[in-house]
Amino acid sequence: MGFYNGAALPDPAGLLQGSGKRMRHVKLKLNEDIDEDALSTLIADAYADVRRRMTQSSTA
């Protein structure tokens, strides 16, 4: 699961992987547990970040 501006997201659970300037990802593997709460928080934070950026660009 990719997060375009993932490098700027808080990730206390350490789910995000990658070393690009902006992009980070979470690898989801069949039959492997993942911290669902942490992933949900990442998704919500990424969504809020996109909304904030869209609002800023539309008012500029």
ChimeraX commands (.cxc) that place a marker at each C-alpha (Angstrom):
marker #1 position 0.00,0.00,0.00 radius 0.5
marker #1 position 1.64,3.22,-1.14 radius 0.5
marker #1 position 1.65,6.59,0.59 radius 0.5
marker #1 position 2.76,9.32,-1.80 radius 0.5
marker #1 position 3.82,11.75,0.93 radius 0.5
marker #1 position 4.52,9.01,3.46 radius 0.5
marker #1 position 7.91,10.41,4.45 radius 0.5
marker #1 position 6.06,13.27,6.17 radius 0.5
marker #1 position 3.64,11.03,8.08 radius 0.5
marker #1 position 4.14,10.10,11.73 radius 0.5
marker #1 position 4.76,6.35,12.02 radius 0.5
marker #1 position 5.29,5.35,15.66 radius 0.5
marker #1 position 4.57,1.66,14.86 radius 0.5
marker #1 position 7.27,1.59,12.17 radius 0.5
marker #1 position 5.04,0.24,9.41 radius 0.5
marker #1 position 6.27,2.49,6.62 radius 0.5
marker #1 position 9.11,1.25,4.45 radius 0.5
marker #1 position 11.19,2.93,1.78 radius 0.5
marker #1 position 13.87,5.55,1.50 radius 0.5
marker #1 position 12.58,7.83,-1.24 radius 0.5
marker #1 position 12.27,11.57,-0.85 radius 0.5
marker #1 position 8.46,11.38,-0.43 radius 0.5
marker #1 position 7.06,7.91,-1.12 radius 0.5
marker #1 position 6.70,5.24,1.57 radius 0.5
marker #1 position 4.83,1.96,1.53 radius 0.5
marker #1 position 3.47,-0.74,3.82 radius 0.5
marker #1 position 3.88,-4.32,2.63 radius 0.5
marker #1 position 0.75,-6.38,3.20 radius 0.5
marker #1 position 1.36,-10.11,3.08 radius 0.5
marker #1 position -1.15,-12.94,3.06 radius 0.5
marker #1 position -1.39,-14.74,6.42 radius 0.5
marker #1 position 0.84,-12.18,8.14 radius 0.5
marker #1 position -0.55,-10.10,10.98 radius 0.5
marker #1 position -0.35,-6.33,10.85 radius 0.5
marker #1 position -1.13,-3.67,13.43 radius 0.5
marker #1 position -4.56,-2.74,12.06 radius 0.5
marker #1 position -4.97,0.26,14.35 radius 0.5
marker #1 position -1.61,1.69,13.26 radius 0.5
marker #1 position -2.44,1.10,9.59 radius 0.5
marker #1 position -5.85,2.75,10.01 radius 0.5
marker #1 position -4.15,5.74,11.64 radius 0.5
marker #1 position -1.66,5.98,8.75 radius 0.5
marker #1 position -4.50,5.94,6.22 radius 0.5
marker #1 position -6.44,8.59,8.15 radius 0.5
marker #1 position -3.34,10.77,8.49 radius 0.5
marker #1 position -2.55,10.43,4.78 radius 0.5
marker #1 position -6.13,11.34,3.87 radius 0.5
marker #1 position -6.05,14.38,6.16 radius 0.5
marker #1 position -2.73,15.43,4.61 radius 0.5
marker #1 position -4.16,15.24,1.08 radius 0.5
marker #1 position -7.27,17.17,2.12 radius 0.5
marker #1 position -5.11,19.85,3.76 radius 0.5
marker #1 position -2.93,20.15,0.64 radius 0.5
marker #1 position -5.97,20.37,-1.64 radius 0.5
marker #1 position -7.50,23.09,0.53 radius 0.5
marker #1 position -4.24,25.05,0.58 radius 0.5
marker #1 position -3.80,24.82,-3.19 radius 0.5
marker #1 position -7.38,25.87,-3.91 radius 0.5
marker #1 position -7.09,28.98,-1.72 radius 0.5
marker #1 position -3.70,30.04,-3.09 radius 0.5
marker link #1:1,2 radius 0.2
marker link #1:2,3 radius 0.2
marker link #1:3,4 radius 0.2
marker link #1:4,5 radius 0.2
marker link #1:5,6 radius 0.2
marker link #1:6,7 radius 0.2
marker link #1:7,8 radius 0.2
marker link #1:8,9 radius 0.2
marker link #1:9,10 radius 0.2
marker link #1:10,11 radius 0.2
marker link #1:11,12 radius 0.2
marker link #1:12,13 radius 0.2
marker link #1:13,14 radius 0.2
marker link #1:14,15 radius 0.2
marker link #1:15,16 radius 0.2
marker link #1:16,17 radius 0.2
marker link #1:17,18 radius 0.2
marker link #1:18,19 radius 0.2
marker link #1:19,20 radius 0.2
marker link #1:20,21 radius 0.2
marker link #1:21,22 radius 0.2
marker link #1:22,23 radius 0.2
marker link #1:23,24 radius 0.2
marker link #1:24,25 radius 0.2
marker link #1:25,26 radius 0.2
marker link #1:26,27 radius 0.2
marker link #1:27,28 radius 0.2
marker link #1:28,29 radius 0.2
marker link #1:29,30 radius 0.2
marker link #1:30,31 radius 0.2
marker link #1:31,32 radius 0.2
marker link #1:32,33 radius 0.2
marker link #1:33,34 radius 0.2
marker link #1:34,35 radius 0.2
marker link #1:35,36 radius 0.2
marker link #1:36,37 radius 0.2
marker link #1:37,38 radius 0.2
marker link #1:38,39 radius 0.2
marker link #1:39,40 radius 0.2
marker link #1:40,41 radius 0.2
marker link #1:41,42 radius 0.2
marker link #1:42,43 radius 0.2
marker link #1:43,44 radius 0.2
marker link #1:44,45 radius 0.2
marker link #1:45,46 radius 0.2
marker link #1:46,47 radius 0.2
marker link #1:47,48 radius 0.2
marker link #1:48,49 radius 0.2
marker link #1:49,50 radius 0.2
marker link #1:50,51 radius 0.2
marker link #1:51,52 radius 0.2
marker link #1:52,53 radius 0.2
marker link #1:53,54 radius 0.2
marker link #1:54,55 radius 0.2
marker link #1:55,56 radius 0.2
marker link #1:56,57 radius 0.2
marker link #1:57,58 radius 0.2
marker link #1:58,59 radius 0.2
marker link #1:59,60 radius 0.2
view
